[in-house]
C-alpha cells in the first residue's frame, strides 16, 4: 500500500461519527482538508480493507462501509509506532488530551498543546496527528476529543492511554 499519511486515520475516525455526512465535501470540511485529499485517503483505506467503497464514483462511504474493528486495532496498537510523537518546548496552542482526561494536573502545570496561533493555552508542544487537526477540532468539539485520544495513545502515560482506549472503543462501537 505504501506509506499512509496520518490524516487517513483522522478521516476514518471522523467518518465513524454518528452524524451522517452527506458528501465528500462535508467530510473534507469536517476534517479541515480538501475533497481531493479525502478521496485519496479513502482509496488508500479501501486498499487496506479499512473501508469499502461503492461502485458509484465519488460516493461517500457510509458508516456501515467502515471496518470499525480493523480501525480500532490500528489506532490502539499501531498509531503509537507508526505516527510517533514527543513533547517539545513550551508554546501557545490548543489543548489536546490534558483537557479531556480524568488525570488531574497540578495547578499551573503545563499540559500538551497543539501549536496554534489561535490557541489560548500555554503548554508543551505536541505535533498533532495531522497538521489541520487544530482547525478540525475548532469545527467539532467531539472530534477534538477523539483526536486528543489518539494523542494520549501516542505520548500519554498508562492511565491516559487506558482512558483513550476506552473512549475510542466507545466512539467506534456506538450502542
C-alpha positions, 0 to 999 in steps of 0.5 A: 500500500505504501506509506499512509499519511496520518490524516487517513486515520483522522478521516476514518475516525471522523467518518465513524461519527454518528452524524451522517455526512452527506458528501465528500465535501462535508467530510473534507470540511469536517476534517479541515482538508480538501475533497481531493485529499479525502478521496485519496485517503479513502482509496488508500483505506479501501486498499487496506480493507479499512473501508469499502467503497461503492461502485458509484464514483465519488460516493461517500462511504457510509458508516456501515462501509467502515471496518470499525474493528480493523480501525480500532486495532490500528489506532490502539496498537499501531498509531503509537509506532507508526505516527510517533510523537514527543513533547517539545518546548513550551508554546501557545496552542490548543489543548489536546488530551490534558483537557479531556482526561480524568488525570488531574494536573497540578495547578499551573502545570503545563499540559500538551498543546497543539501549536496554534496561533489561535490557541489560548493555552500555554503548554508543551508542544505536541505535533498533532496527528495531522497538521489541520487537526487544530482547525478540525477540532475548532469545527467539532468539539467531539472530534477534538476529543477523539483526536486528543485520544489518539494523542494520549495513545501516542505520548500519554502515560498508562492511565491516559492511554487506558482512558483513550482506549476506552473512549475510542472503543466507545466512539467506534462501537456506538450502542 
